[in-house]
């Protein structure tokens, strides 16, 4: 292991999420406790000035340095957190300050690796640093990111995504998973797991873990779609065709596909698979059932089909998923 100190810069600005800053910083700090040599990270908090920064939690944070003072230094990892505003109807929007965008763009020019935490992806996108990249962000602002930056490939499902030298994380506590993944990338999985134990984390989640599930999706817009979703849940263990669902909804096959695309932004087949994967995830987490039984119960019929669905949607296998997320002894 090379004896180097990697400079990690945490970007600060007014109303930033406090956990976005302190969560990764704690992970990087705890790494030192687990290392045999005085190597690891040098973590600095940087802002436009050295004045205290008011966070979203009402806690003031003191910067270590300014953006201008970092100009001559080579940065290993630039971590960009986020900030939001909430209107009277509790609608959430990411807030991006132009001055912060300018500073982040300049710092990125002498940075090896970029990382955003939660809605910090909006800052990176505004700085032109995510073009053509597959990224994630907090689910509540994912559509905003996609609408404002069509050149960015937004995937609201994973807890974090790595696209070459750019890492993007999902909402709030996923910042710990992202930071642990950075540690694993730099110093190996063994040290990352030891840091996770210091944090008393139950597990270190891989990037394929979803930040939300089919059971948490918004209610349907129409009674017809509600009825279809309930029908799918009741019949999830048996084969279902487009024709069968169309007959249930008293529409044509083509109209059924349009309804799913309009209301759920996916095809009927994709929705059925998402429900089956969600049910399989639950059984893998909470039971000792063999994979063959889970595949049959959830409508996959074969373990090969179950494996393909998990790799396609979660980027992992059912066996690996169970080993990481099983919650019973």
N, C-alpha and C positions, 0 to 999 in steps of 0.2 A: 504494500500500500504506500503510495507516494506521500511524503511528508509535506503537504501543502495546505495552506489556508485558502479556502474558496470564499471570495467576497460575495455576500448576498445582500442586496439592497432592497429594503422594504419601502415602497413609495407611500408617503403620507400626504393627506390633503383634508380639508375641512369636511366633517360629517362622514368620514370613512367608517365602514363597519369595524368596530373594535376587534372582534374575533378574527376577522380577516387578517389583521396585523399580528395579534398576540398568539394566535393558534400556530401558524407556521414558525414564528420566532421561537416558541417554546420547543417545538420538535427539533429545530436546528440546534438549540442550546443543549437539550438533553443528549444529543448525539455525543457531545464531548465527554459526558460522564461514562459513556460506554466504550470509549476508545482508549487503547493502551498508550498511545502517543498523543502529545498536545497538537493534534491536527484536527481538521474538520472545517468548520465554517467561521468566518468573521461576519457577523450580522450587524448591519447598520440601518437605522431609520433615517430616511432622507425626505426633506420637504423643501418648499421654495425658500423659506427662511428658518431661523432657529427658534422662532416663536412657538409656544405650545399650540398643538393642533387639537381642536375639539372633535371628538369622535361621535358616532351616532348614539352611543350609550351615555353621552354626557361626561365621559372621562377624558381629561386632557392628557395628551402624550407629547413628550419632549423629543424632537428630532435630534439625531446625533450629528448630522451634517446637512449641507444644502445640496441641491441639484448642481449648482454651479461648481461647488468644491469637488464634486465627483467627476467632473469633466476629464481630468487627466488620467483617471484610474481605470484599469481594466476590470470590468464587472463579470463575475462568473454567472450569477443568476439575478435577474431583475424580477421582483415579485410585485405585481400590481393588484391591490385590493379594489373594492368598489364602494359605491354609495348609491342610495335610492331616495326617492321621494314618494310619499303616499298621499293621494288626494282624499277628499271627503267621502268618496265611495270605496275607499280602501284599495284602490287600484295602485299597483306598484310600477314605477318606472325607474330605470337606471339613470343616474345623473352623471354627466361627463363634462368636466370643466375644461374649456379650451386651453388654458394655461398648463394644466396637468398633461394634456395630450401632447403639447409641444415639448415639455420636459421629458416625458416618457419616450417620445420618438428620438430625441437627442441621445438619451442614455442607452437606448437599444442599439445605437450605432457602435458602441464598444462593449457589448454584452454577449456572452457565449450562449445564454439560454434565457428564454422569456417564460414567465409563468403568471397567469392571472388567477385570482381567487374570487369565486362568486361572480358578481356583476363587473368585476374588473376587466372581463373580456370586452366589455363595451369600450373601455379606454384603449385597449390594444387595437380594436377594430377601427376606432376613430383615428388612431395614429397610422393606419394603413399597414399594420403588422400582421394581420390575419388573412390577407387576401389569398383565396384558394385553399385555405386550411380548413380541416375538420375540427370544430371546437365545441365546447359546451359552456354553459353558464347556469345560473339559478333558473329553475323552470319558470318562475314568475315573469322573467324578462326575456326568455328565449325568443318569443315571437317578435318582440321589439328589436332584438339584435338581428334577426333574420330580415325583418322589414327594412331596417335602416342600413343594413350592409348585405345586399344580395350577393356580393362577391365572396361572402363567408359561408362555409358549409356548417350550419348550426345543427347539432344533435343534442336535444334537451334531456336525453335519457341517462347517459353514464355519469358517474360521480367525478371522473376526470378523464381527459383525453390527452394523449401525447401525439403530436404531429411533427415529427422531426425535432427541431430545437425549440418548439413552442408547446407548452403545457397549459391546459386550461382546466379549471376546477369548477364544480357545481357549488351549490349553496352552503354557506356557513360551515357546519361541522365537517363537511367534505374537505375543508382546507387541511385538516389533519391527515387525511388519506393522501392528498396531493403531496404534502410535504414529506410524508413517509416514503412515497414513491420516488421523490427526488433523492432522498437519502439512499434508498436502495439502488438507484441508478448510479450514484456516485461511489458508494462504499459497500454495496452488497446487501442482499436480502437479510443475512443474519443480523447485522447491526440494526437494520430498520426494524426487525421484529423485537429486538431488545429495547429499542426506543419506545415501540408501541406498548411493551409491558410496563415501562416506566410511567407511561401516560395512563395506565390502567385501562387501556382500550381492550375491549373484548376480542377484537380481531383487527387485522389490517386488511381492509377491503381492496380487491383488485379493481382496475378501471372499469371492468365490465359490469360491476354492480350498478343496478339502476337506482336513480334518485327518486323514482316514484313507481307506482304499480298500477295495474289495470283497475284494481279496486278503489284507487284514489282518483280516478278520472272524474271530471265534472259530470253532473247529471245530463242526460240527453235533452235535446231541445224539443223533441216531440214525443208523444205517447207511443207512436209507432216504433221509434227507435228504442225506447225503453222496453217495449214488449219484445223486440227482437233480441236485445241484450239479455233479458231474462230467459228467453227461449234458449239462447246459446249456452247460458250457464247451466240450465237444466239438462241439456243434451250434449254437454261437452265431451262425454266419454264415447260418443258414437260418431261415425262419419256424418258430415253435413255438407250439402252441396249448395251452390248459388240458387239453383232451381227450388230447393226445399225452403230456403229462407225467403225467397221471393214469393212463394206460395203462402207462407205464413203472414207476410206483410201485404198480400193481395196487390202486388206490383209485378212488373216485368223484371227479367234478370238485369237488363241494362239500367232500369230505374233504381233497382236495389243498389247497384254499384255506385250510382250517383248519390244516393242518400248517404251511404257510408262515407264517401269522399267529402260530402258537404258537412256532415255532422261530426265525424270522427277523424277526418283527414287521413283515411286509410281504406284499403279495400276490405271487403268482407273476409277474405281469406287471411289477410294480415291481422285483422282483429281477432278472429277465431284463434289463430296461433298465439297471439299475445295473451289471451285468456288461458289457453292451455299451458303456456310457459309459466304464467303467474301461479296457476294451481300446482304445477310441478315444483316450482320454487318453494311453495309453502310446505309441500309434503317432504321435500328434501331437507328443509330446515327443522321440521318438527316430528318426523317419524323415522323409523328404521326400515320402512318398506323397501324391498329390492327394486332396482331400476325397472325391471320387466313389469312389475305390478303398477308402478307409477306411470309408465308409458301407456299401459292399457287403460288405467283409470282416467287419465287425462286426455285420451283420444289420439295419442300418437301411434298406438298399436305395437310399434317395435322400438327397441332401444336405439336403433340406428336413426330413426326419425326423431326421437327425443334428443339425441346427441346433435343432429344437424340443426334443430331449432335453437338449442342452447348456444351453439357456436355462432349461429346467424344473429341472434338477438342480444346475447350477453358476452360473446367472445370467450366463452369457457365451456367446459364439459359439465354434465350433471354431477359426475363423481367429484370433480374439483370444487364445484359449487357447494356440495354437501360438506366436504372436508373443511371449508372455510366458514360456512354460515350455519351449520347445524347448531340448534339451540337447546337440544336435550341431551342428557347424559346416557 
